[in-house]
Amino acid sequence: MFYFAEIYFTFTHFLKLNLIMRISLFSVLLFFVVTASAQSQQTLPSVTLKDVNGKNKNVNEYAKSGKITIINFWATWCTPCKKELTNINDNLLETWQEKYNVELVAVSIDDAKNVLKVKPYIDGQGWEFDVLLDVNGDLKRALNVNNVPYTILLDQKGNIVWKHESYVEGNEYILDEQIKKLAGL
């Protein structure tokens, strides 16, 4: 009889421990799910850059605009960068702005000796979207941008939902598909 009582005590203790372990395991899993979810909703950092007219702009303000926002990193020395922005500007931007409430922000990573080429270049292209100057690479570093061209797409709530590095002719239509998804089409 004593042996049976000992087995019963051990079994009930195991069940209680098992319940505690299950609750603990569930809590740990829930923590990782919540953490991963929070990390996947990356937004723009609070970094202040100058635009081509010398005006300070906090990049994080674009995330608060309520618009679908394209952030495109480029440089005057980067031929694919210039081709991508030209193709977007000439073929898609006006439609995106009218149909989907899109704004485009180009971020030049030209260094101090090349930054003086940016304004004449964009004026010559007739680009009317915002162009910011990341001369010190602050935004580039904060967003882990290694190469240009590099495109980031923000949803209407300011969350980064898509990133793309490099450019080949026609990639702007991949971006177009992403924008249509965000617009619910």
C-alpha positions in Angstrom: 0.0 0.0 0.0 2.8 2.4 0.8 4.3 1.7 -2.6 1.1 2.6 -4.3 0.8 5.9 -2.4 4.4 6.8 -3.4 3.6 6.1 -7.1 0.4 8.1 -6.8 2.3 11.1 -5.3 5.0 10.9 -8.0 2.4 10.7 -10.8 0.3 13.7 -9.4 3.6 15.7 -8.9 4.5 14.9 -12.5 1.1 16.1 -13.8 1.5 19.4 -11.9 5.1 19.8 -13.1 4.0 19.0 -16.6 1.3 21.7 -16.4 3.8 24.2 -15.1 6.3 23.2 -17.8 3.5 23.5 -20.5 2.6 27.0 -19.3 6.2 28.0 -19.2 6.8 26.7 -22.7 3.7 28.5 -24.0 4.9 31.7 -22.3 8.3 31.5 -23.9 6.8 30.7 -27.3 4.4 33.6 -27.0 7.2 35.9 -26.1 9.1 35.0 -29.3 6.1 35.3 -31.5 5.3 38.8 -30.1 9.0 39.9 -30.4 9.2 38.6 -34.0 6.0 40.4 -34.9 7.2 43.6 -33.4 10.5 43.4 -35.2 8.8 42.7 -38.5 7.0 46.1 -38.3 10.2 48.1 -38.9 9.7 51.8 -39.6 11.9 54.7 -40.6 14.4 55.9 -38.0 14.3 59.5 -36.8 17.2 60.9 -38.9 17.4 64.5 -40.1 18.8 65.1 -43.6 18.9 68.2 -45.8 17.0 68.4 -49.0 18.6 69.8 -52.1 17.5 73.3 -51.1 19.2 73.1 -47.7 16.0 72.6 -45.7 16.1 70.0 -42.8 13.7 67.1 -43.1 13.2 64.3 -40.5 12.9 61.2 -42.5 10.5 59.6 -40.0 7.9 62.3 -41.0 7.4 60.5 -44.3 6.3 57.4 -42.3 3.6 59.5 -40.7 2.1 60.9 -44.0 -0.6 58.2 -44.4 0.7 57.7 -47.9 2.3 54.7 -49.6 5.9 55.9 -49.6 8.9 54.9 -51.7 12.3 55.6 -50.4 14.9 55.2 -53.1 18.7 55.4 -52.3 20.7 56.5 -55.3 23.8 58.4 -56.4 24.8 60.6 -59.3 27.7 58.2 -60.2 25.3 55.2 -60.3 23.9 54.6 -63.8 21.3 52.0 -62.7 20.1 54.3 -60.0 19.5 57.2 -62.4 17.8 54.8 -64.9 15.5 53.5 -62.2 14.4 56.9 -61.0 14.0 58.2 -64.5 11.8 55.2 -65.5 9.7 55.6 -62.4 9.3 59.3 -62.9 8.6 59.1 -66.6 6.4 56.0 -66.7 4.7 55.4 -63.4 4.9 58.1 -60.7 2.0 60.3 -61.9 -0.3 57.3 -62.0 0.8 56.1 -58.6 0.3 59.5 -57.1 -3.2 59.8 -58.6 -4.5 56.3 -58.1 -2.7 55.1 -54.9 -1.6 58.3 -53.1 2.1 57.5 -53.4 5.0 59.7 -52.6 8.6 59.1 -53.8 11.6 60.3 -51.9 15.0 59.9 -53.4 17.9 59.8 -51.0 21.3 60.7 -52.6 24.3 59.0 -51.0 26.7 61.2 -52.8 29.7 62.2 -50.7 30.8 65.8 -49.9 32.7 66.2 -53.1 29.9 64.9 -55.4 26.9 66.3 -53.6 27.1 69.6 -55.6 26.2 67.5 -58.7 22.8 66.4 -57.2 20.7 69.6 -57.6 21.8 70.3 -61.2 21.2 66.7 -62.1 17.6 66.5 -60.7 16.8 69.9 -62.2 18.0 68.7 -65.6 15.8 65.6 -65.2 12.7 67.6 -64.2 12.3 65.5 -61.0 9.7 67.2 -58.8 9.7 64.6 -55.9 11.7 65.2 -52.7 15.4 64.5 -52.9 17.3 64.3 -49.7 21.1 64.3 -49.1 22.6 61.6 -47.0 26.2 62.9 -47.3 27.4 61.3 -44.0 25.5 58.0 -44.6 23.4 58.4 -41.4 20.2 57.0 -42.9 22.0 54.5 -45.1 23.6 53.1 -42.0 20.5 53.1 -39.9 18.6 51.1 -42.5 21.5 48.7 -43.3 21.7 49.8 -47.0 24.9 48.4 -48.5 24.6 49.1 -52.2 22.6 51.3 -54.5 20.1 51.4 -55.9 18.1 50.3 -52.9 14.4 50.8 -52.7 12.2 50.6 -49.5 8.4 50.6 -49.6 6.3 51.9 -46.7 2.7 51.1 -46.2 0.2 53.8 -45.3 1.0 53.2 -41.6 4.7 53.8 -42.1 5.8 50.2 -41.8 8.6 49.0 -44.1 6.9 46.2 -46.1 9.3 45.6 -49.0 13.0 46.2 -49.8 14.8 45.7 -53.0 18.5 46.1 -53.9 19.8 46.7 -57.4 18.0 47.5 -60.6 17.5 46.0 -64.1 15.2 47.4 -66.7 11.6 46.5 -65.7 12.1 46.2 -61.9 9.8 49.2 -61.5 6.9 47.0 -62.5 7.7 44.6 -59.6 7.4 47.7 -57.4 4.2 48.6 -59.2 2.8 45.2 -58.1 3.8 45.8 -54.5 2.1 49.2 -54.5 -1.1 47.7 -56.0 -1.1 45.1 -53.2 -0.8 47.8 -50.6 -3.6 49.7 -52.3 -5.8 46.6 -52.1 -5.9 45.9 -55.8 
